[in-house]
Each structure stands twice: as structure tokens, then as C-alpha cells.
């Protein structure tokens, strides 16, 4: 596949870059010429991402990495400030870090509920907060990871759905706050995508799961999308091709929630 050069000389941070959609986003942006900092807690996964991205890099693109927990304020701040100090600017932030768990709500501890909210929503907030001063300088943009779970009832996923609903609301609030200051804020809302997180979840549904509740999530030709297909949409939103898109939550699910 031949890629465009939309991100040549652009500086981008992608969280969740060690696997799944985050890894695919890093690779796509590097292929289009971006200098991309892949952020994740998983050092081994980050190394694999860098190897793949840099092997495919185009238009001067390069992948870098930082082992960071998105829920640690100091680590997030240091990663963002360090990247800007080295690269001179920040043009886009892509927040893809997240976790997924399925449990019966009555069996879900408050600690487990809050862990999901802290990572998926709290981590997104922290990264946005630390990146915004630099994005205001570059008139850059943010792409967050919501989910179809935020808008369509996904059984056994109360914590995950609540966290992603929060990401959607955060996205729209920030888009309005900064609409007159040159920063766009959008989100993607993937459905079932073939990632390690989803693969692990497929074997992790709680005992007694009523799978008839998920009948609307399947389609006859293909049940899961590919991370690369989501990365293509992220690249559009983060580039000048998405210049007139702001406050949008783009559903990427093959029509399974239509």
C-alpha cells in the first residue's frame, strides 16, 4: 500500500502504542512521515511497535517510545514535556490507551470499576491536559478513543461503557472549549476490532453470559474489523483532511450498530 505524506514534519504522541489500535496508529502515522512517540506501560510491546513502524517508515517518519502509565501525572507530564523539548512542537495527540473487562455488575468491585474508569477516562484526561498547552501553540488536534459501548448497550460492560461514555463527553466538552482557539478534538468509536484486548475478552465473558444480547454485533461477512482500518480513520482526523471535523465521534463498526 502506498501512503500519503500528510504527517511529514509533524510531531505526534500516541498512547496505547504497544498493541492493537494504538500500534496500528503509530505505524500508519510513521508511514505518512510523522515523528511519533509511542507511549505505553508495556516495554516489550513498544519495542515491537518501533521495529515494525521504523521498518515501514516513509517520508522521513520515525517512531520513538516512552514507557509511561497514563494514570501517573508525573510520568505523563515528563513524557509530553520531554517530547516537545526534543522535537520542538506537538501537532497531535492520539489517546488509544485503555483496558476492557466484562463482569456481572453485581460481581464488580468498586475497585475494579474505578480501575477501568481511571485508565480509560482519567488517563485520557491527563494526556489531554498536559498536551493542550503545546497543541494551542501549534493549532493541533486530539483524537480520543470512545467506543460503540458508550452509545449502545453492551451487557456485562458497565464500567467499560461508563468510561467510554465519559471519553465521548470529554471530547465534546473540549471541542467546544477550544473551538475558537484553533485546537480540534474528535474521537473514534470502534465496534468489535481484532485486537489483543478484544481477543482476550472473547475468552473472558463471565459465567452465565447471555450471548443473545450480542446478536446485533455480528454481520455475515466479517465480525471484526482490523486495527489498520481504524488507524486510517485516526490518520484522517489527525491530518488536514479532517480540518473541518470537530467534536465528532466517528463510529467504526462495519454497520453492526446501525
Secondary structure as GFF3:
##gff-version 3
##sequence-region A 1 258
A	DSSP	beta_strand	11	15	.	.	.	ID=ss1
A	DSSP	alpha_helix	20	31	.	.	.	ID=ss2
A	DSSP	beta_strand	35	40	.	.	.	ID=ss3
A	DSSP	alpha_helix	43	56	.	.	.	ID=ss4
A	DSSP	beta_strand	62	67	.	.	.	ID=ss5
A	DSSP	alpha_helix	73	87	.	.	.	ID=ss6
A	DSSP	beta_strand	92	95	.	.	.	ID=ss7
A	DSSP	three_ten_helix	105	107	.	.	.	ID=ss8
A	DSSP	alpha_helix	110	117	.	.	.	ID=ss9
A	DSSP	pi_helix	118	122	.	.	.	ID=ss10
A	DSSP	alpha_helix	123	138	.	.	.	ID=ss11
A	DSSP	beta_strand	141	145	.	.	.	ID=ss12
A	DSSP	three_ten_helix	148	150	.	.	.	ID=ss13
A	DSSP	alpha_helix	158	177	.	.	.	ID=ss14
A	DSSP	beta_strand	184	190	.	.	.	ID=ss15
A	DSSP	alpha_helix	196	202	.	.	.	ID=ss16
A	DSSP	three_ten_helix	211	217	.	.	.	ID=ss17
A	DSSP	alpha_helix	227	238	.	.	.	ID=ss18
A	DSSP	three_ten_helix	240	242	.	.	.	ID=ss19
A	DSSP	beta_strand	249	252	.	.	.	ID=ss20
###
